[in-house]
Amino acid sequence: MIKKTYEDLENENRLLHSIIDVVSDGVYAVSVDGTILICNKAHKKMDGTTHNHVVGKKDVDVYYLELENFQRYTVTKNPEPLLDQYMTYTTITGKKVDIVYNSYPFFQNGTLSAVISIGRDKPSINELLTMALNSFNNKKSNRITNGTLYTLEDIIGNSAEIQKTLKQARKVAQNQSTVMLLGETGTGKELFAQGIHNASAYNSRPFIAVNCAAIPETLMESLMMGTSKGAFSGALDTPGFFEQAENGTLFLDEINSLSISLQAKLLRLLQDKTVRRLGDNKERKISCRIISATNQDLFIMARNGAFREDLLYRLTPIILDIPPLRERAEDIPMLAKEFVSRFNDQLAMNIKLIAQDLLQLFLSYRWPGNIRELEHVIESAMSMTESTEAILSNEHLPRILKKRLMSDQETTGLSNMEATANKPLPELVRQYEKQTIENALILNNGNVSQCAIQLGITRQNLHYHLRRLGINSVLYKAQSISDTTSSPLP
């Protein structure tokens, strides 16, 4: 009888945990001393954390927040429900979260023992509102897959540069203005375009992506405008890209590849907001948002007559500049670990650590191919490792790649020497000191204590230098490979 009761309790406990995990709201419970007891899947997704980051840890070690702002602290002082509260905090992974939550005291034998919080972050609230609006307009049954894979939350990076770009992208997503994405090859322009679409109120509508460089000019006009049956041999009634993106987003990648004649047709279409299919005499109204992207300077192209100036101004009311990887080097460890985690799954490997010699090589390389190149380098290196190996080092790099990375390191060193030749000594000392501390923080994932040991100074002394040089150690925290989850990257 006792055994049966124990089994019943165990089954009930598993059932309750399963129910909590499938709830779409974030559910979080913490003891009065700050130990995190429960954190469901929705909450971990919202925070960008894993089970190992959270459960069993102290809340002050997981969330960067003043003690008096913790729900646990407020409810412990006054054991009453805390309803409809708004809060912004940063997690141990460096993700900033805006949340609306309710918190409730939990008593055992008349004594307060825990605090339970249930909440939603801003993106999920916006998604819920969008779904409610679609349902109200009786369009829910007609919703289709919008053709995207990524959201802005999928973009990895704690650097000030990428966070600033993400903030701008979220703001841009709230209106229907035409957007131009500027960025070098491999920086993730299409990922940003999809993210902007999915952060907008029109995320249930189609996202149509067109690579202007991949489609021959002879086909581009018919694909863009659409065709009418009989327009030419074999032609059918087919909507063009603009019609397919109705009330959604049309993404024109590598728009600098369009010929002058096609640029003229595109300009006319944007001005009139109508399209006439090839072989048809009927004008059709179009209503879609245009996001375009280029890795070239269109203003220089326009000056040289290679791009229409009037079209350029139509396409650039909003310009979003996506930083290259060399300008956000502190993101390299996090990105590298994410790629290693992904290829661990794809290649059936078990790499648990990136050696410091390889990471240092990554940090000193300029990455002309940006994040896409980093991904390919890691894939090449992991393809050379044995399935029993747990550490990825520069010995695993193919010889041609190692030579390329190390050659760039030497060239960069000479360029830096020339660039700093005329700078005053105090400025050079400060620059070298800041770079040395930042590199140490990167190699130690933002752990100040380990960084101080590596630099041979006390922790207090390092904190002094961090304040003096304006360095925020939180931005250098990255997940261990075992804790990273496979997710899209910029």
N, C-alpha and C positions, 0 to 999 in steps of 0.2 A: 504493500500500500504506500509506504514511504517512497519507494523507488518510482512508482507511478506518479506520485505528486511531484517529485523532482523533475521527471521527464516532462510533465505537463507545464511546469514553470519554465523549463528550458525552451520548450516549443513556443510558449507564449512570448518569452523574451525575444526569440528569433523573429517571430511575427511582428512584434512591435518595432524592432529595428528595421525590418524590411519596409514597414509602413512609413516610418520616418524618412527612409532613404528615397522613397518614390514621391514624397511630397515636393511640390515645385517651389515652395518657399524655403528659405534657409532656416534650418533649425539648429540651435546652439544652446548647450547647457554647460554651466560652470559652477563649481562649488564655491562656497563663501570665501575660501582661502585663495581662489583664483585658478584652481586646477580645472582644465577643460575636460569635461566628461563625455559629451556627445557633440558631434558635428556632422550633419548629414551631407549627402553628395551635392545638393543645391548650394549649401553654404560654402563648401570647399571650392566649387566652381566659381562662385561669386568672388571669393577671396583670392583665387589663383593658388590655393594651397593643396597639400595632400594630407592623408591620415597621419603620416609620420611627422608632419610639420605641427600638427595641432593637438590631437588627443593625447592626454597625459601630460601636456606641457602647461606652464603657467601662462595666463592670458597676457601678462605684461611682457613676456618674451616673444609672443607671437604677433601682437598688435602694437604699433607705435602710436601711443595715445597717452595723454596725461591721466593719472590714476583717477582723478575725480570725474573724468568723462566716461569711464567704463560703466556699462549697465549694471554690472555686478556690484560696483561700489555704491551706486545710487540706491539700488533696491535693498542692499544690506543695511544702509543707514535708515531707510524708510520702507519696510517690507510691504509695499503696496504695488499693484500693477503699474507699469510705466508704458503708456499707450501713445501711439502715433508720434514717435520721436524720430528726428533726423540727425544723422551723424556722418562725418567724413573721417576716415582713418587710413593708415598705410599698413600693409601686412608685412610679414617677415620676408616675403618674396619681392617686396618693393612695389606691389600693386596698390594703387590708390582706389578706395571704394567709397561710393556715396550710397547710403542705405537708409531706408525707412523701416522702423522695427517696433515691436511690442515686447516688453519684458515682464515676466511673472515670477513671484517668489514661490519656492517649493519647500514645504514643511515636512519634517519627519518627527513624529511624536511631539508635535507642537513646537519644534525648533526649526528655524530657517536653516536649510542645509545646501540649497542650490538656487540658481537663478536660470530660468529658461527664457531664451529670446527667439522670436520668429520674425523674419524680415525679408525684404526684397531690395535689390539694388536698382539704380536708375534704368539701366538697359532693359531689365526684365519687366519693370513697371511700364516703360514705353512699349515694349512688345505686347504686354497685356492690354494696354489701351488701344493699340492698333488692331488687335484681334477683336476687341469688343466693338470697335467702329465698323470693322468688316462684317461682323455678325449682325450689327444693327441695320446695315444697308443690304442685308440678305445676299451678300456676295461670298459668304464663307464657303459655300459648296462649289463655287467657281474658282477658288484659289488654286494656283498651280505653283510648282516648284519654280523659284525665281531665277535659277541658273547660276547661283553663286555657291561658293564653298566657305568663304571667309567673312569674319566680322572684324571690327577694329580691336576687339578684345583678343584676337588671335595674334596680334602683332607683338612680338617680344622685344623688350628693351627698357632699361631703367635710365638711360642717359637723358640729360636735359634736352638734347636735340630731338630725340625721337618722341619724348613726352610732349614737347612743345608742338611738334607736328601732329601728334594724335589729338591734342587739345583743339588745334585749329580744324582738323578733319571733323571732329564731333560737332563743332560749331557750324561748319559749312554744311553738314548733313541736314541741318534743321530748315534749310530753305531750298528753293528750286533753281538757284543761280547756276549758270554754266561754270564748270571748273576745269582748269588746266593743271595737270600734274607734271611737274618738272623733276627729273631724276635720272641719274646714270643707269646704264644697263645693270639689272640685277638688284636694284634697290627695293623692288616690290610695289611698282606703280599700280598694277592690276589689283593687288591685294588691297591697297588703299581705296581704289575705285569701288571694289565690292564692299569694303567696310563702310564707306560713305553711303552707298545705296542701302545697306542693311541697317544703318543707324538712322535712316530717314523714315518719315511717316508712310512712304510708298514701298516699304520693303517686301510687301506681298506681291508686288507687280514685277514684270520681267526685268532681268538684267541681261542685255545683249552686248557681248564683247566682240569687237572687230579689230583684227590686226591689219592695219592698212598696208603694211609692208609685205604681207604674205599673200595678198590677193592680186592677181594680174589686173592691170588697168582696164583691159578689155572686158573683164567681168565685174569690176568694182561698181560701175554705174548701175548695171542691172540689179546687182545685189543690194545696193544702197536704196535705189528708187523703187524696186519691184518691177514685175513684168505683167503684161496683159496677154491673154490668150491670143495667139496669132501675130504677136509683135515680131517674131522671127520664127524660123523653123523649129518646132518642138517647144515653143514658149507656152507656159501655162499661166493662169491667174495666180501670181505669187506675191505676197506682201514683201516689201523691202525691209531693211534693218530698222528704219524709223517707225514703220507701222508695227513691226514686231515688238518694239519697245514701248508701245502705247501706254502712257501714264506710268512708265517705269524709267529706266536709265539706259542710254546708249553710250557705250564706252568705246571711243576711237583711239586705239593704241597706235603708237608710232605715226601720228598724224602728219609728221614732217615728210613722210614718204608719198603723200598724195601729189599727183601731178597738178600743174597749174590749172589745166582744164577742169579737173575734178574739184579743185578748190573753188573755182567759180560756181560750179553747180551746187556745191555744199553751201556756199555763201547765200545764194539765191534761196535755197531751201530754208535756211535759218532765218532769213529776213521775212519771207512770206508765210512761214510756218504751214506750208502746204507741200504736198508731194504729188507728182503725176507719174504713174507707172509708165514704163516704156511701152509704147503702142496703144496707150489709153488717152482719151481726151478729157478725163474726169480729174478734177483737183480734189485731193483728199486732205483734210485737216490732220495735222500731227501734233501730238502733245507728249513730249518726253524730255527728260533731262539729259543734257550732253556733258559727259566727262571725257576729256581728251588727255593724251599723255605723249610726251616726247623726251628723248634723251639728247636733243639738239637745242641750240639757242635759236628760237624762232625769230627773235628780234634781229639777230645778225642775218638770218636767212632772208627776212623781209627786206633788210637794207640792201642785200645783194640780189634781190629780185627772184629768189627761189621760193618765197612764200608770200602770199597776198597779204598786204598790210591790213586791208579792211576785214579780211577773215580772221586775222590774228586778234584784232580787237574784239571781234564777236566771241572768240573762244576764251578770252582771258579776263573776264570781269573779276574772277577769283583765281589766284595762282597759289598752288600748294607746292612748296619746294621740299622734296624728300631727301634727307641728308644721306651722303654716301657713308659706307661703313667706316672709312678712315676717320670720319669726323665724330664717330660714336664708338670709339675703341673700347670703352668700358662695357659695351654690350657683347663683345666678342666671346668672353667665357660662357655667358648664358646661352648664346646662340650655338656655340660649339657643342656644349653639353646637350642641348636639345637635339642637334643633328646626330650626335653619338647615340642618344637614346632611341631615336627613330631607326637608325641603321642597325642597332642591336636587334631590333625586332625583325627588320627586313632581311638581314644577313645571318640571323640565328647566332649572334655574337653575345658576349657577356662583358663588354668593356665597362669598367666601373670608375676609371680615373683617366684624366688627360694629364700626361707628364708636364712638369713645369717648363722643360726645354721646348716642347712643342707649343705650349700656350704662349710662351715668350716669343717664339717665332711668328705665331699668329698676330701677336700684338704689335710687332715691329714691321709687318708687311702692310702695304698700302691698299691691297684688295681692289684692283681696277675693275674686276668683275663683281665686286660687292658680295652680298649675302649668297647669291647663286654660286659664286666661285668658292666661297667658304664651304658650302654644302658639297660641292664636287670634290674638293680637296679632302674633306673628311671621309667621303665615300671611298675615294681612291686609297687612302691610308688604311681604312678598316678592311678593305678587300685584300690587303696584304698581311693581315694579322691572322694568327692561328685561333681556332675556336676556344682554346684553353686560356688564352691571354686575357688579362684583366686591365692592363695599362696601355694606353695609346701614346706612343712617343714619336719623335721625328725620325726614328729609325724605320718606321713603317711607311714613311712617305716614299713614293716612287722617286728615283734619282732625279728625273727631270723636274719634278715639282719641288723637291728639296733645293735644287740648284736655283730655281726661279725665286723661291721665297728668300733664300739666303742672299742672292745677288741683289734683290730689292732692298734688303736690310743694309747692305754695304753702301748702295747708292744713296739711300735715305740718310745714312750717317754723314756722307760727304756733303750732301745738300744742306743738312742741318748745320754743319761746321761753317759753310759759306754764309748761310743766313744769319748766323749769330756772331760773325766776325766783328761787326761794328757796334754790338750792343754793349752798354756799360756793365761792369762786373757785377754789381748788386742785382741787376735784373737777370743776368745769366744764372747767378747762384739761386735766386728765388725760383726761376723756371726749372732748373735742374732738381731742386728740392721737391717742388710740387710734382714733377713727373715721376721722381723716384718713389714718393709716397703713394701716388695714384697707381703705379705699377704693382707695388707691394699689396695694396688693397685689392686690386684685381686678382692677383695670384692667390690671395687668402680669402676670396669671396666676401670681402668687407669685414672680416673678423679683426677688430682693432687689437685685441690681445696678441693674436698670432702675428699680426703685422708688426707690432712693436718689437716682438722677439726677433723677427727676421731683420729688422732695421737696427737692432742692438740698442734700443732706448726704452725708457719706462713707458707704461701705458698712459700715465698722466702727461708726460712730455709729448707723446704723440697727439693726445687730445689738444694740447696747446697749439701744436703746429697745424692741426686740422682747422681749428678756429681761425688762426692767423692767415692761412692760405685759402680759406673759404671752401674747404673740401667737405662734402657730406658723405660719410662712410656708408650710410644706408643705401645709397645709389649703387654701391659696388657689391651688394649681396646677390648671390646667384644660387640656384638650386643645385644640389648634388645630382649626378647622373641618375642614380637610383630613384630619385624623387621626381624627375621630370616626366611629364606626360607628353605623348606625341601630339603636337598641335602645329597648325600652319605657322609660317614665318614670313616676315617681310622680305 
